[in-house]
Amino acid sequence: MRRPGMWRTGSRNLITDVAGLTVGNHSDAVVKSGVTAIVCDQPAVAGVQVLGGAPGTRETDLLEPHNLVEAVDAVTLSGGSAFGLDAAAGVQAALREMGKGFEILGFRVPIVPAAILFDLPNGGDKDWGRFPPYRDYGFAAAMATGEDFALGSVGAGAGATTAGLKGGLGSASTVLDNGITVGALVAVNAVGSVTIGDTPHFWAAPFEIGDEFGGLGLPHPLPADAQAVITKMRAAAGSNTTIGVIATDAKLDKAAAKRLAIAAHDGFARAIWPAHTPVDGDLVFALATGRNQTPLDLADMIDLGAAAASTMARAIARGVYAAPAAEGDISPAWETRAGRWMAERKAGAKLQLK
């Protein structure tokens, strides 16, 4: 018999396991940057929580529970620092062509909150001329949405880095005992580290389902440098950020959606050390599509928050795990570090046997 809390992934193990959502990515390998668009089939109730000290955002004030608009049409995550805020205009233009948007006085205005991360000094060519390309990237991402999409160095994670490793775009899903689905999507560009000390073991290991990010578990014993604060050296304000979306098919109001975003930040803290620093712009958007009408009591809401945290932690690890090595990288891919670490361990074991 399945014990309460022994949850499983959705069929794709992606945020699109939440009914009513599709995701599109556009990446530019020369610029080493890109955009991710999360599009709602029908407007979804939304919330947001910012806990990093250097955020870059659009339309976040609108999501506060006391403000007018209850639901959004899409969410945009983008590279490019402040230049990347243009991406939301491209997504908005695509949605307008689709006939989506908040209707007021005969006009439709697509509601597209957005957040950006700083990926400018990552080895890509940022000499794009007078106007940055992110509006076009956003339009392309919104027009390419579907239920299946790649992870790693794609979309908003195309040029992401962490302390000592490439970052990337990650996603995961969880189906609770009551049938409610929770999904996470995250672009990991943190100032901190997602792995423990100099090992390839992920901080998120206790929440891994199967071997979705390598199946290494936690190191035993923990390395002596497990508590060392490993960060991108000489970090400047705005130069890092983990931005994500937590979504559910449960029926929530705006206040509950904000609470879900708050809970998902625990996933940042479980997967990144340190997180929420003064030089990160850590942010989580929450979306509730309301496709599952299962009534939720207090115990269900506690489980929903726990699932939000664990699903986000898994998505963070999956984004880094999936990022491949590529020409021009300024940070190694996880697979490169893991291969080197395992070779060193094997060589050390052979020396001990002699």
Secondary structure, 3 states (H helix, E strand, C coil): CCCCCCCECCCCCCHHHCCCEEEEEEEECCCCEEEEEEEEEEEEEEEEEECCCCCCEECCHHHCCCCCCCEEEEEEEECCHHHHHHHHHHHHHHHHHCCCCEEECCEEECCCCEEECCCCCCCCCCCCCCCCCHHHHHHHHHHCCECCCCCECCHHHCCCECCCCECEEEEEEEECCCCCEEEEEEEEECCCECECCCCCCECCHHHCCCCCCCCCCCCCCCCCCCCCCCCCCCCCCCCCEEEEEEEEEECCCHHHHHHHHHHHHHHHHHHCECCCCCCCCCEEEEEEEEEECCCCCHHHHHHHHHHHHHHHHHHHHHHHHHCCCCCCCCCCCHHHHHHHHHHHHHHHHHHHHC
